[in-house]
Amino acid sequence: MNQSAKEEQWENLYVFAKHLADANKSFDEIERQLKCKTDDPMMIAEMLTQIKKVRHAVKTKNGVVKLGFGAMFLLLGFIITVFNFHANQSFTMVMYSFTTIGLILLFWGLYDIIG
């Protein structure tokens, strides 16, 4: 097989595998489907590695965004709580709600990044 035909096959298989990954198929399922299309184990391994990197990059980006929003909720809750405390106003609702939302977003973002 010449180089351009091999590159075209790789690209077609990558699009197919990416479509399966976007449909939240497991990597075992993707590997099984790719083995039905080609018998080149190096190409399959390379493709799975590439798809894992892309999926991890997307999850990391989403996790960082969630971390940012969580930190923003925590900071905003802290600021509002401090102002309400010094003004002798009730601050429990703001303190608990903003802290809860902020912590949930922080842990969700960490889960996306790590896990």
Disulfide bonds with the S-S distance in Angstrom:
none
